[in-house]
Amino acid sequence: MKILYFSGTGNSLYVAKQFAMEPISITQAVKNNEFTYKDDEIGIICPLYCHMPPKIVRDFLKKAILETEYLFVIFTYGNRKCDAFEWMDTYMKSNGMDCSYIDAVKMVDNFLPSFDMAEQKAMDKDIEGQIKRILANVKEHRIGYEKTTLEEAEHHRKIMETAEGSPELFDGSLLRVTDQCIGCGICVYVCPRGKYMLKGKKAVRQEGSCEYCQACAQNCPQKAIFPGKTDKNPEERFRNPHISLQELVEANCSAENIPKMKQIVD
């Protein structure tokens, strides 16, 4: 079994590790121009942003050649998945792939402008029970996915209207670095798009594509990065407790930065 994943704060990486000892980072696959994979079973595991997979995952799937008899997708999400299953099924077909099974694990919702990380971490969402159920389904080669209700489809439509009216949400222009920054460089190493640099011992976000995964804000030890105009609880941040900072950096860091990264993380 091969597992390909994308993760900004560790939720999807944690789930991926329940399926394979050494899951493959989609971020690294894209950076290394590696798009062809072959196995009896192949799984894609990633979060949902606005009820869709991240752009880097969508871009990967446009180029991917996945040779397998059983292709499945597992999403991680925190609040609502809406019509993500139907959307993904259609998207995979549009890229020449048939998805056998789609499911999702409800975890901590780490979208800082809308959710308080302290409240989210305190919730019992039976994460392990959900993963156990999905593992059993994959082992049995379960086919299909849960259909979306009309209410959820309508909610997604309204969210997308808002998103289309706020493109700055996805180009990262709302992200801001405060004077609390000490120039540790962690944001440089966890950003999957490589959009941070250190200038004058302070992190600076460069213009360009942004996943808005908030890995920079969530993993900043000084809580010096804010993801938008609002922040439900500026004093709380989240990284999956089973995933180390080093694992996230290795998942998203450019190869030339790995030696520098090890000095900081260690």
C-alpha positions as CSV (number, residue, x, y, z in Angstrom):
1,M,0.0,0.0,0.0
2,K,1.2,3.5,-0.9
3,I,-0.1,6.5,1.0
4,L,0.3,10.0,-0.3
5,Y,-0.6,12.9,2.0
6,F,-0.5,16.6,2.6
7,S,-0.4,18.1,6.1
8,G,0.1,21.5,7.6
9,T,-0.6,20.9,11.3
10,G,-0.2,17.1,11.5
11,N,-3.8,15.8,11.4
12,S,-3.6,14.2,8.0
13,L,-0.1,13.0,8.6
14,Y,-1.2,11.3,11.8
15,V,-4.0,9.5,9.9
16,A,-1.6,8.6,7.0
17,K,0.7,6.9,9.5
18,Q,-2.1,4.6,10.6
19,F,-2.1,3.2,7.1
20,A,1.6,3.2,6.2
21,M,4.8,3.4,8.2
22,E,6.4,5.8,5.6
23,P,3.7,7.8,3.9
24,I,4.8,10.0,1.0
25,S,4.5,13.8,1.2
26,I,2.6,15.2,-1.7
27,T,4.5,18.5,-1.2
28,Q,7.8,16.7,-1.6
29,A,6.5,14.7,-4.6
30,V,5.6,18.0,-6.4
31,K,8.9,19.5,-5.5
32,N,10.8,16.4,-6.8
33,N,8.6,16.1,-9.9
34,E,7.5,12.6,-8.9
35,F,4.0,11.9,-10.1
36,T,3.9,8.2,-11.0
37,Y,3.0,5.6,-8.4
38,K,2.1,1.9,-8.6
39,D,0.7,-0.4,-5.9
40,D,-2.1,-2.8,-5.2
41,E,-3.7,-0.1,-3.0
42,I,-3.0,3.7,-3.2
43,G,-4.5,6.2,-0.8
44,I,-4.7,10.0,-0.8
45,I,-5.0,11.6,2.6
46,C,-5.3,15.4,3.1
47,P,-7.4,18.1,4.8
48,L,-10.4,19.9,3.5
49,Y,-10.1,23.7,3.0
50,C,-13.5,25.2,2.2
51,H,-14.7,21.7,1.7
52,M,-12.2,20.9,-1.0
53,P,-8.7,19.4,-1.0
54,P,-5.8,22.0,-0.9
55,K,-4.6,23.4,-4.2
56,I,-1.3,21.6,-4.0
57,V,-3.2,18.3,-3.8
58,R,-5.4,19.3,-6.7
59,D,-2.4,20.3,-8.8
60,F,-0.7,17.0,-8.0
61,L,-3.7,15.0,-9.1
62,K,-3.8,16.8,-12.4
63,K,-0.3,15.3,-13.2
64,A,-0.5,12.1,-11.2
65,I,-0.4,8.6,-12.7
66,L,-1.7,6.3,-10.0
67,E,-1.6,2.6,-11.1
68,T,-3.7,0.6,-8.7
69,E,-6.7,-1.7,-8.4
70,Y,-7.9,0.2,-5.3
71,L,-7.7,3.9,-5.1
72,F,-9.1,5.6,-2.0
73,V,-9.3,9.1,-0.5
74,I,-9.5,10.0,3.2
75,F,-10.1,13.6,4.2
76,T,-9.5,15.2,7.6
77,Y,-11.8,18.1,8.6
78,G,-13.1,19.8,11.7
79,N,-16.6,21.1,11.2
80,R,-18.4,20.3,7.9
81,K,-17.3,18.3,4.9
82,C,-20.4,19.3,2.8
83,D,-20.2,17.9,-0.7
84,A,-16.5,17.1,-0.7
85,F,-17.0,13.4,-1.5
86,E,-19.0,14.1,-4.7
87,W,-16.6,17.0,-5.6
88,M,-13.6,14.7,-5.3
89,D,-15.2,11.8,-7.2
90,T,-15.9,14.2,-10.1
91,Y,-12.5,15.7,-9.9
92,M,-10.7,12.4,-10.0
93,K,-12.8,11.3,-13.0
94,S,-11.9,14.5,-14.8
95,N,-8.3,13.6,-14.4
96,G,-8.7,10.0,-15.7
97,M,-8.9,8.2,-12.3
98,D,-11.7,6.2,-10.7
99,C,-11.9,6.5,-6.9
100,S,-13.0,3.3,-5.2
101,Y,-13.7,4.7,-1.8
102,I,-13.9,8.1,-0.1
103,D,-14.3,8.8,3.6
104,A,-13.3,11.4,6.2
105,V,-12.1,11.8,9.8
106,K,-13.5,14.6,11.9
107,M,-10.7,16.1,14.0
108,V,-9.6,19.4,15.5
109,D,-10.7,22.3,13.3
110,N,-7.6,24.3,13.0
111,F,-8.9,27.3,11.1
112,L,-7.8,30.0,13.5
113,P,-10.1,32.9,12.3
114,S,-13.2,30.8,13.1
115,F,-12.3,28.4,15.9
116,D,-10.7,28.5,19.3
117,M,-8.0,26.0,19.5
118,A,-8.5,25.5,23.3
119,E,-12.1,24.6,22.7
120,Q,-11.3,22.4,19.8
121,K,-8.6,20.4,21.6
122,A,-11.0,19.8,24.5
123,M,-13.7,18.2,22.3
124,D,-14.0,14.4,22.1
125,K,-14.6,13.6,18.5
126,D,-13.7,9.9,18.8
127,I,-10.9,10.3,16.3
128,E,-9.4,6.8,17.0
129,G,-12.8,5.2,16.6
130,Q,-13.3,6.9,13.2
131,I,-9.8,5.8,12.0
132,K,-10.4,2.2,13.1
133,R,-13.7,2.1,11.1
134,I,-12.0,3.5,8.0
135,L,-9.0,1.1,8.3
136,A,-11.5,-1.8,8.4
137,N,-13.3,-0.5,5.4
138,V,-10.1,-0.1,3.4
139,K,-8.9,-3.6,4.4
140,E,-12.2,-5.0,3.1
141,H,-11.9,-2.8,-0.1
142,R,-15.2,-1.1,0.6
143,I,-16.6,0.7,-2.4
144,G,-18.4,4.1,-2.6
145,Y,-19.0,7.0,-0.2
146,E,-21.7,8.7,1.8
147,K,-23.9,11.0,-0.2
148,T,-24.3,14.7,0.6
149,T,-27.5,16.1,1.8
150,L,-29.1,19.0,0.1
151,E,-28.5,21.2,3.1
152,E,-24.8,20.5,3.1
153,A,-24.5,21.1,-0.7
154,E,-26.3,24.5,-0.2
155,H,-23.9,25.4,2.6
156,H,-20.9,24.7,0.4
157,R,-22.4,26.9,-2.4
158,K,-22.8,29.8,0.0
159,I,-19.2,29.3,1.4
160,M,-17.8,29.3,-2.1
161,E,-19.6,32.5,-3.0
162,T,-17.9,34.1,0.0
163,A,-14.5,32.6,-1.0
164,E,-14.8,33.8,-4.5
165,G,-15.5,37.3,-3.2
166,S,-12.4,37.1,-1.0
167,P,-9.5,35.9,-3.2
168,E,-7.0,37.4,-0.6
169,L,-8.0,34.5,1.6
170,F,-6.1,32.1,-0.7
171,D,-3.2,34.2,-1.8
172,G,-2.0,34.6,1.8
173,S,-2.2,38.4,1.9
174,L,-4.2,38.2,5.1
175,L,-1.3,36.5,6.9
176,R,0.7,39.0,9.0
177,V,3.9,38.7,11.1
178,T,3.9,40.7,14.4
179,D,6.8,42.2,16.4
180,Q,6.7,39.1,18.5
181,C,8.7,37.4,15.8
182,I,12.3,36.4,16.9
183,G,13.5,35.2,13.5
184,C,13.7,31.5,14.5
185,G,12.9,30.5,10.9
186,I,10.3,27.7,11.7
187,C,7.8,29.3,9.4
188,V,10.4,29.2,6.6
189,Y,10.6,25.4,7.0
190,V,7.0,24.4,7.5
191,C,5.5,26.4,4.7
192,P,4.7,24.0,1.8
193,R,4.9,26.8,-0.7
194,G,8.2,28.2,0.6
195,K,6.7,31.7,0.9
196,Y,8.7,32.8,4.0
197,M,12.2,34.2,4.3
198,L,14.2,35.8,7.1
199,K,15.1,39.5,6.6
200,G,16.7,41.5,9.3
201,K,16.1,38.6,11.8
202,K,12.4,38.7,11.2
203,A,10.1,36.5,9.1
204,V,8.7,38.1,5.9
205,R,6.0,36.5,3.8
206,Q,6.6,36.7,0.1
207,E,3.8,37.2,-2.4
208,G,2.5,34.3,-4.4
209,S,0.5,31.1,-4.1
210,C,-0.5,30.2,-0.5
211,E,-2.4,27.1,0.7
212,Y,-3.7,29.0,3.7
213,C,-3.0,25.9,5.6
214,Q,-1.8,28.1,8.5
215,A,1.2,25.8,9.2
216,C,3.2,29.0,9.7
217,A,0.8,30.5,12.3
218,Q,0.1,27.2,14.1
219,N,3.7,26.2,14.5
220,C,5.2,29.5,15.4
221,P,6.6,29.2,18.9
222,Q,6.1,32.9,19.6
223,K,2.5,33.0,18.2
224,A,3.8,35.8,16.1
225,I,1.9,35.0,12.9
226,F,-1.8,35.7,12.6
227,P,-3.9,34.3,9.7
228,G,-6.4,37.0,9.2
229,K,-8.3,40.0,10.5
230,T,-9.7,37.9,13.4
231,D,-8.3,35.2,15.6
232,K,-10.7,33.4,18.0
233,N,-7.9,32.8,20.6
234,P,-4.5,34.4,19.9
235,E,-3.0,32.6,22.9
236,E,-3.8,29.1,21.6
237,R,-2.2,27.2,18.7
238,F,-2.4,23.6,17.5
239,R,-0.2,20.9,16.1
240,N,-1.4,17.3,16.2
241,P,0.0,15.9,19.5
242,H,1.2,12.7,17.8
243,I,3.2,14.6,15.2
244,S,6.6,16.3,15.9
245,L,7.6,19.6,14.4
246,Q,10.5,17.8,12.7
247,E,8.0,15.5,10.9
248,L,6.1,18.5,9.5
249,V,9.2,20.3,8.4
250,E,10.5,17.2,6.6
251,A,7.1,16.9,4.9
252,N,7.1,20.5,3.6
253,C,10.7,21.8,3.7
254,S,12.7,22.4,0.6
255,A,15.7,20.1,0.4
256,E,18.3,22.9,0.6
257,N,16.8,24.1,3.9
258,I,16.9,20.7,5.6
259,P,20.4,21.1,7.1
260,K,19.4,24.5,8.5
261,M,16.1,23.2,9.8
262,K,17.8,20.4,11.8
263,Q,19.8,22.9,13.7
264,I,16.6,24.7,14.8
265,V,14.4,21.7,15.5
266,D,17.1,19.8,17.4
